[in-house]
Amino acid sequence: MTQSAQVGSKRALIIGCGIAGPVLAMFLKRAGLLPEIFEGRSAPSDEAGAFLNLAPNGAAILRTLGVDDDVLGYGTPTTKILFQNHRAKRLGLNPEQTTLIKRGLLNRGLREAAVNAGVPLHFGKRLVDIEQRNGKVKAVFEDGSSAEGDLIVGCDGIHSRTRRVAVPEAPDPSYTGIIDCGAFTRTSAAGAADGIMRMTFGLKGFFGYQVVPSGEVYWFENYPEDHEPDRDTLDAIPQQQWRDRLLAMHGDDHHPVAEIIRSTEGPIGRWPIYDMQSIPRWQQGLICLIGDAAHATSPHVGQGASMAMEDAIVLAKCLRDVPDTRAAFATFENLRRERVERVVKEARRTGNQKAPSGAFGRAIRDLVLPFFLKMGVKATEPVYSYRVDWTERVTADAGTR
């Protein structure tokens, strides 16, 4: 037990220091628990990954914690999202304001906020097993060490080891049939920063970019691939070969798509996109899962990070207000499952719409998409406007039907 532990206080072992872990730790500390984070990586990797748009419902969680200025200061506003076809014809506009931020810098901001709040953080602690006995849990790590607590929360992502241990019957993450890639560059061809994320339904792939005030261009690309590729195989493709592949796919799309790809001198990250629409349960005994460990979503509606943050505040409230840990975990799942699984399904549906089609299919899409985009904005408004009131109390039967 850590020196800060107090008699009667619950020690919460948090597995993973990505997005959900630090946010949960800060709320648990506010609720009177003793959180401690264990991260499998040997050190921070703040340059890893691409970027994301943090939606208003996620930013609201950071405001509740009082860390929004520090964390979101690493990002820049996206004032609207413009959808176009391959000829730059405008198809629709999403006016929702989000925050464009590099994933590594979001992780850094949250990690620093948690450490500044007094949360202990340990690197190089890769989970291998969990033992439960006598009302306690013990996390066993790859380096031979272990830690004992009153509960464990798996915040260790889509390929969660915590999930493997706690819910061994859970299905594997599902490949969505889309390869995602992205990078950063600088080119005058992209124009000046204006707060607009431009997304294009290209002839052979889906392309998006935004110029930020520093002049850097954040861009991503999605294309369909029926065969699920091995991540190591993707990583082994030389950068120039990958760049040439993207140029061949987007060479006939409107200006400046090809110029953005061609100007990219740094590494272009690439990842198969997975999701996990439903698993049998999110908790087992004194173990609970949140974020991507429980309900991984594809990035097509920009809600992965926000859903993880919502999970964190709701779980902390449940543990604060429901004395029995198992009952608190069950209450959390009752409160969250319907909302997040609906978002996961919507993200998969949106991703499927990005697939290129023939000339006739494109003509139909361009005709009907403006209508569906307007409907989509209305449909997602309840997702963006969702707020969790920290001061509102939770009861053990909350969320049951």
Phi, psi and omega in degrees: 000139180292160181296335182281350183296144180236152180300132178088350179271142178275130176267121183253119177269120182252121182262108179113134180235054176266257179255308183296318186303303181297322180295314177301316182302317181293321178289322178296321179296320177295328181279355178099005176272175180244086182280149176214130186258137178235117184248133183290329179293151182284340181198163177299149175231071187288350177264356184282153174084180182255245183210171178211166172254114179277122185282165183302325180293329175287317179299326179297326177296318180294325177295322178299323178283341183080022181243011185297319180297316182293314185285310184286349174297342176281350184247192180215148182291141163253114186275336177195161177242123181257128178254134183224162170266186187292347177259009180074017174288130180290129180252335181176171183217131173256114185276002183293133180269131180230181177242119177276124186210141175292136185301317181298324180285328173297314177301316180298314181299318179291320179297314180297321179296319180293315179297318178296335177278358177093017180276124176294138182226131182236126175265164179072026181244080181274119184293137174239331182201163177226134177244138178236124175197146176055039177074013179233162175234148177231126175267128180253129186251161185299331181279004179094351179275173179208166177216139181249142179207188180265343178197159178230137175238123178275112176242035192256030164081186188296329179258041187305125172287326177301318179296319179302322182282314188279325183229070185297339180278355181296140178293158174290156173305147185258129175290131186270357181086013182230137172260131179251139173216162182189163183194186180229144180207181174222126177201135179293341180299333183280351180085189182269161177294127178223009178080004184258128169270121182257125182239133186238129169278091183284175181294326183232359180192171182254130187231137177223147178204156172214139175266128180262166186304333179288350184097352179287143178254121173267125179221154177218163179214139175237135172218150183282142177214110184297318182278126179290116182277152173283135183301321180294325179294318177298314182296333184282346180291125181302148184303315182296322178294319179293318178299317179296323178298315180293323178296321178295325180287326188246010182299334181259006176275168187295159173296139007251031187305305182297323181296323178296314179297314184297327183282349185286114181262334181278182181294144175252110179288150178214139186212138166291142179265128178240160167215177180213097191286330179194141171233160188302322182202160181253358185213153178209110182064240182260020180244136178224152179245142173221169178063213182299337178296332182258328189202066183298134179242148174288163189277007193288345174242010173061042185238359184302309181294319182293321177297321178296319179292320176299316176307315186299312182290323180292317179297319179298320177297318180297316179290331176289320192256341180250109189300320182281125185299315181298319178293324178296318179296317180295320178297317177303312181297319178299322182286332192252333193301311185299316182296310186289324180292329175294320179293319179300316179295319180294322178296319178296317180297318179296320178297322179296332180288344181282347184297133179292158179219176180288182184301317180295316179299321178295320180297316177296315180302312182295333179283318187263339186299319178305321178294313183291330176294319177297318178295322179296320177299318178295322182291326182273351181303318177296333177290312182291325185276355183298133179226144177250123180272111182298329185279344181287134183279153179248140175248159186297336181263010181297138177086350180280152181236000000 
